[in-house]
Amino acid sequence: MMLHWILSRMIMRGTLTVRYPDGSIRRYQGKFPGPEAGCALTTWAATRRLVLNPGLGLGECYMDGTFQPLDCSLYEVFDVLALNLMEGGGHSIEAFMEWWRYAKRHLDQINPASRSRRNVAHHYDLNGRLYSLFLDRDRQYSCAYFPNGNETLEEAQLLKKRHIAAKLKLDRPDLSVLDIGCGWGGMALMLAKDYGCRVTGITLSTEQLEVARQRAEEMGLSDRVRFELMDYRAWQQPVDRIVSVGMFEHVGIGHYKTFFKTVKNALKEDGVALIHSIGRSDGPGGTNSWIQKYIFPGGYSPALSEVVPVVEKSGLWVTDIEILRLHYARTIAHWRRRFAANRDTIQAIYDERFCRMFEFYLVASELYFRHMGGMNFQIQLTRKLETLPLSRDYMIDNEREKNTINAQVLKDA
């Protein structure tokens, strides 16, 4: 049996127990200590799919119910698999599929405005109640910031926004800010409320747009914040600051030049931009087939080696780069627990297959950031060399000041 042969050579760390469709049980024990887990395959067709295209087949078999955790959770099974893939396990077919994903990534990531709109709708125009059931109250659907590691999700998402705001150097009132990929409006609203900015948030999601506009009205900020259904390539007005959080992953590698050209043209001469994105630490690659098909069509998390050369050619200055390690793993762990706690409600909104799809997405994503080279990067950009102070102290001082004020407010409340 091909799958048995593959797993016998793949499992180098920990133990994986597999129950095959005929009821036979095989135990694959690695040479090195590690986690233990088990799974059951209910059809021989499932075993063939895992052999022929594991990157797509594993997720689809879990969605279909033909791949099931055995006396453990999906997270525990995937933990064993992810660790062993990073140890150099796997097989030649998956290596070929990875090469194929890399070879055709330019085609997969052709994202003109019309296709970008469809790609965004695929994931972000889902029933709005879904996201309220596993995100924080502000609906921040991106990596939170855990400076101590013991913050709540709400605290970590607020700290993420302040961390980014500090890098924008919001040193005077009424600065004009463009928020590219504004989501449900949380960042834009905070910049207006806490920093006195005048913000325009742009999105391609009609669901997010409606919620963001409603929030601005309810908070009495409609005079300082506006939200538009707009592709970033259509923006032409100069602004003091640009922020983009969790949107760059949807640009597509063939459009990086256009993206940074847009950022440069939109920034005033003394302007500052901050781009926050998922990235990969292991160099250029391709998007997983299952993620590409079911979660983020047209999406790609780049290596810095693919981004910085384009920025250099754009004429922008890279004034700061920070790598956030494990912060997204912690973030998704919160999401995964909240999703599980509200699973019955989510199943009533959609169905069992959707719940399985989303569970697989959250588990795979968390372990990507724990074991498989995933990280987040924040790149600060300016047009002019002398725009910002010579040291990073202004960032740290501003962030500490805001956090100290908030702590005192909570103490006095």
C-alpha positions in Angstrom: 0.0 0.0 0.0 1.5 3.3 -1.1 0.2 5.4 1.8 1.7 2.9 4.3 5.1 3.1 2.5 5.0 6.9 2.5 4.1 7.2 6.2 6.7 4.7 7.2 9.3 7.0 5.8 7.7 10.3 6.6 7.1 10.0 10.4 10.4 10.9 11.9 9.2 12.6 15.1 6.4 11.5 17.4 3.8 8.8 16.6 0.9 8.5 14.2 -1.6 5.7 14.4 -3.8 5.1 11.3 -6.9 2.9 11.0 -7.4 1.9 7.4 -10.7 1.2 5.7 -10.4 -2.5 6.2 -10.1 -2.0 10.0 -6.4 -2.7 10.1 -4.4 -0.4 12.4 -0.8 0.7 11.7 1.4 2.6 14.1 4.1 4.8 12.6 6.7 5.8 15.3 9.5 8.2 14.6 13.1 7.9 15.7 12.7 11.1 17.8 10.2 12.0 20.5 7.3 14.1 19.6 3.5 14.4 19.8 1.2 11.4 19.3 -2.1 11.3 17.4 -4.3 9.0 15.4 -6.6 9.2 12.4 -9.1 6.9 10.6 -9.5 6.6 6.8 -13.0 5.4 5.9 -12.5 4.7 2.2 -9.8 3.5 -0.1 -10.5 6.5 -2.3 -9.4 8.7 0.6 -6.1 6.9 0.8 -5.5 7.4 -3.0 -6.3 11.1 -2.7 -3.8 11.5 0.1 -1.2 9.9 -2.0 -1.8 11.6 -5.3 -2.3 15.2 -3.9 -2.0 15.5 -0.2 -2.0 19.3 -0.2 -5.5 19.3 -1.5 -6.7 15.8 -0.5 -6.2 16.0 3.2 -8.5 19.0 3.6 -11.1 17.7 1.2 -11.2 14.2 2.9 -11.7 15.9 6.3 -14.5 18.0 4.8 -16.1 14.8 3.4 -15.7 12.9 6.6 -13.5 10.2 5.0 -10.5 11.4 7.1 -11.2 11.6 10.8 -9.2 12.1 14.0 -8.9 8.9 16.0 -9.2 9.4 19.8 -7.7 12.9 19.5 -8.4 16.3 17.9 -7.8 17.5 14.4 -5.1 19.8 15.8 -3.2 16.9 17.3 -3.2 15.0 14.0 -2.1 18.0 12.1 0.5 18.8 14.6 2.2 15.4 14.0 2.0 15.8 10.2 3.2 19.4 10.2 6.2 18.6 12.4 7.3 15.7 10.2 6.8 17.7 7.0 9.2 20.3 8.4 11.6 17.5 9.4 12.1 16.7 5.8 9.4 14.0 5.5 6.9 13.7 2.8 7.3 12.1 -0.6 8.1 12.8 -4.2 4.6 13.5 -5.4 4.1 16.2 -2.8 7.5 17.7 -3.7 6.3 17.7 -7.3 3.0 19.4 -6.4 4.9 22.1 -4.5 7.1 22.6 -7.5 3.9 22.8 -9.7 2.3 25.3 -7.3 5.4 27.5 -7.5 5.6 27.2 -11.3 2.0 28.4 -11.9 1.7 30.9 -9.1 1.9 33.9 -11.5 -1.2 32.5 -13.3 -3.0 31.8 -10.0 -2.3 35.3 -8.8 -3.5 37.3 -11.8 -5.8 39.7 -9.8 -7.2 42.5 -11.9 -9.8 44.6 -10.2 -12.8 42.4 -11.3 -11.1 39.2 -10.2 -9.9 40.8 -6.9 -13.5 41.7 -6.2 -14.7 38.1 -6.7 -11.8 36.7 -4.6 -12.7 39.0 -1.7 -16.4 38.1 -1.9 -15.5 34.4 -1.7 -14.2 34.8 1.9 -15.2 38.2 3.3 -18.8 38.4 2.1 -19.9 35.4 4.1 -22.6 35.9 6.7 -21.5 38.7 8.9 -22.6 36.8 12.0 -19.9 34.2 11.4 -17.0 36.5 12.1 -18.7 38.0 15.2 -18.7 34.4 16.6 -14.9 33.9 16.7 -13.2 37.3 16.2 -12.7 39.9 18.9 -15.3 42.6 19.4 -13.6 45.0 17.0 -13.5 42.2 14.3 -9.8 42.4 13.7 -9.2 39.6 11.2 -5.4 39.8 11.2 -2.5 39.0 13.4 -2.8 40.4 16.9 0.2 41.6 19.0 1.1 39.8 22.2 4.1 41.6 23.8 3.8 39.6 27.0 2.1 36.5 25.6 -0.7 36.4 28.2 -2.9 39.1 26.8 -6.6 38.4 26.0 -7.6 38.5 22.3 -9.3 41.9 22.8 -6.2 43.3 24.5 -3.8 41.9 21.8 -5.8 43.3 18.9 -5.9 46.7 20.5 -2.2 46.6 21.1 -1.7 45.6 17.5 -3.5 48.7 16.3 -1.5 50.9 18.6 1.8 49.2 17.6 1.0 50.1 14.0 -0.2 53.6 14.8 3.1 54.3 16.6 4.9 53.5 13.4 2.8 55.9 11.4 4.1 58.8 13.5 0.8 60.5 13.9 2.4 63.6 15.4 -0.2 66.3 14.5 -4.0 66.5 14.3 -6.1 66.1 11.1 -3.6 64.0 9.3 -5.2 62.4 6.2 -4.9 58.6 6.2 -5.7 56.0 3.6 -6.5 52.5 5.0 -6.1 50.0 2.1 -8.2 46.9 2.9 -10.0 48.4 5.9 -12.0 45.4 6.8 -14.8 46.2 9.2 -13.3 49.6 10.0 -11.6 49.0 13.3 -8.2 50.5 12.5 -9.7 53.5 10.7 -12.1 54.3 13.5 -9.3 54.1 16.1 -7.1 56.4 14.2 -9.9 58.9 14.0 -11.0 58.6 17.6 -7.7 58.3 19.4 -5.3 60.2 17.1 -7.5 62.8 15.5 -6.9 61.6 11.9 -9.2 62.0 8.9 -9.4 58.5 7.4 -10.6 57.0 4.2 -11.0 53.2 4.4 -11.3 51.3 1.1 -12.5 47.7 0.7 -13.8 45.3 -2.0 -16.2 43.6 0.4 -19.8 44.9 0.4 -20.5 43.2 3.7 -17.5 44.8 5.4 -18.4 48.2 3.9 -21.9 48.2 5.3 -20.7 47.3 8.8 -17.9 49.8 8.7 -20.2 52.7 7.7 -22.7 51.7 10.3 -20.0 51.7 13.0 -18.7 55.1 12.0 -22.2 56.5 12.3 -22.9 54.9 15.7 -19.6 56.2 17.0 -20.3 59.7 15.8 -17.2 59.6 13.5 -18.8 59.9 10.1 -17.4 63.4 9.8 -13.8 62.1 10.2 -14.0 58.6 8.7 -15.5 57.5 5.4 -15.5 54.1 3.8 -15.6 53.3 0.1 -16.0 50.3 -2.1 -12.8 50.8 -4.1 -9.8 48.9 -5.5 -6.5 50.3 -4.4 -5.5 50.9 -8.0 -8.3 53.5 -8.3 -7.0 55.8 -5.5 -5.5 59.1 -6.7 -5.7 61.6 -3.9 -2.5 62.4 -1.9 -2.5 61.6 1.8 -0.2 62.1 4.8 -0.3 58.4 5.8 -1.1 55.0 4.4 -1.9 51.9 6.4 -2.7 48.4 5.1 -3.2 45.5 7.4 -3.8 42.0 6.1 -4.5 43.1 2.6 -1.1 42.7 0.8 -1.6 38.9 0.9 -4.4 39.3 -1.7 -2.4 41.6 -4.1 -0.7 38.8 -6.1 3.0 38.7 -7.0 2.5 40.0 -10.5 0.9 43.2 -9.0 3.5 44.2 -6.5 5.0 46.8 -8.7 1.6 48.4 -9.2 0.8 48.3 -5.5 4.0 50.1 -4.4 3.7 52.5 -7.3 0.2 53.4 -6.0 1.5 53.8 -2.5 4.3 56.1 -3.6 2.0 58.2 -5.8 -0.6 58.5 -3.0 1.9 59.6 -0.3 2.7 63.3 0.2 6.4 64.2 0.1 6.7 63.8 3.9 4.2 60.9 4.1 4.6 57.6 5.9 3.2 54.2 5.0 3.0 51.0 7.0 2.2 47.6 5.4 1.4 44.6 7.6 1.3 41.3 5.9 1.6 37.5 6.4 4.9 36.3 5.0 7.1 33.2 4.8 10.5 32.7 6.2 11.6 29.9 3.9 11.8 31.8 0.6 9.5 32.0 -2.4 6.9 29.3 -2.8 3.3 28.7 -3.8 -0.1 28.8 -2.1 -1.4 25.5 -0.7 -3.9 24.0 -3.2 -6.6 23.6 -0.6 -6.2 27.2 0.7 -6.2 28.4 -2.9 -9.4 26.6 -3.7 -11.5 26.9 -0.6 -10.3 29.9 1.5 -8.2 32.6 -0.4 -8.4 32.3 -4.2 -5.7 34.4 -5.7 -3.9 34.8 -2.4 -0.2 34.4 -1.6 2.0 35.1 1.4 5.3 36.3 0.1 8.9 36.0 1.3 10.6 39.3 2.1 13.0 38.5 -0.8 10.1 38.9 -3.1 8.9 42.2 -1.7 11.9 44.3 -0.8 13.4 44.3 -4.4 10.1 45.7 -5.7 10.0 48.4 -3.0 13.6 49.3 -3.9 12.7 49.8 -7.6 9.7 51.9 -6.7 11.8 54.6 -5.2 10.4 54.3 -1.7 12.6 54.1 1.3 12.3 51.1 3.6 12.7 52.8 7.0 11.8 49.9 9.3 11.0 46.2 9.1 9.7 44.1 12.0 9.1 40.3 12.0 6.3 39.1 14.3 7.0 35.5 15.2 4.3 33.3 16.8 1.9 36.2 17.3 -0.4 34.9 14.6 -0.2 31.4 16.0 -1.5 32.8 19.3 -4.1 34.8 17.5 -5.5 31.9 15.6 -5.5 29.7 18.7 -8.0 32.2 20.2 -10.1 32.1 17.0 -10.0 28.3 17.0 -11.3 28.0 20.6 -14.0 30.6 20.0 -15.1 28.9 16.8 -15.3 25.5 18.7 -17.4 27.1 21.4 -19.8 28.5 18.9 -19.8 25.6 16.5 -23.4 24.6 16.9 -24.5 28.2 16.1 -22.2 28.3 13.0 -23.5 25.0 11.8 -27.1 26.3 12.0 -26.0 29.3 9.8 -24.2 27.1 7.3 -23.8 23.3 7.6 -21.5 20.6 8.8 -19.3 20.6 5.7 -18.7 24.4 6.2 -17.8 23.9 9.8 -15.3 21.2 8.9 -13.8 23.4 6.2 -13.3 26.3 8.6 -11.9 24.1 11.3 -9.4 22.7 9.0 -8.5 26.2 7.8 -7.9 27.4 11.4 -5.9 24.4 12.5 -3.7 24.4 9.4 -3.1 28.1 9.6 -2.2 28.0 13.3 0.3 25.2 12.7 1.7 27.0 9.7 2.8 29.8 12.0 4.0 27.4 14.7 6.0 24.9 12.6 6.1 25.6 8.9 7.8 29.0 8.4 4.8 31.4 8.6 5.3 34.8 10.1 4.1 38.4 9.8 6.1 41.4 8.7 5.5 45.1 9.0 7.3 47.4 6.5 7.5 51.1 7.1 8.0 53.2 4.0 8.6 56.9 3.2 9.3 58.9 0.1 12.0 61.0 1.6 15.2 60.0 3.5 14.7 62.6 6.3 11.0 62.1 7.0 11.4 60.2 10.2 13.7 60.6 13.3 17.1 58.9 13.3 16.1 56.4 16.0 13.0 54.3 16.6 12.5 55.8 20.0 9.5 57.8 18.8 7.6 54.6 18.1 8.3 53.1 21.5 7.5 56.3 23.4 4.2 56.8 21.6 3.1 53.2 22.1 4.0 53.2 25.8 2.2 56.5 26.3 -1.0 55.3 24.7 -0.9 52.0 26.6 -0.2 53.8 29.9 -3.1 56.2 29.4 -5.4 53.2 28.7 -4.3 51.3 31.7 -5.0 54.3 33.9 -8.5 54.8 32.4 -9.3 51.1 33.1 -8.0 51.4 36.6 -10.1 54.5 37.3 -13.2 53.0 35.8 
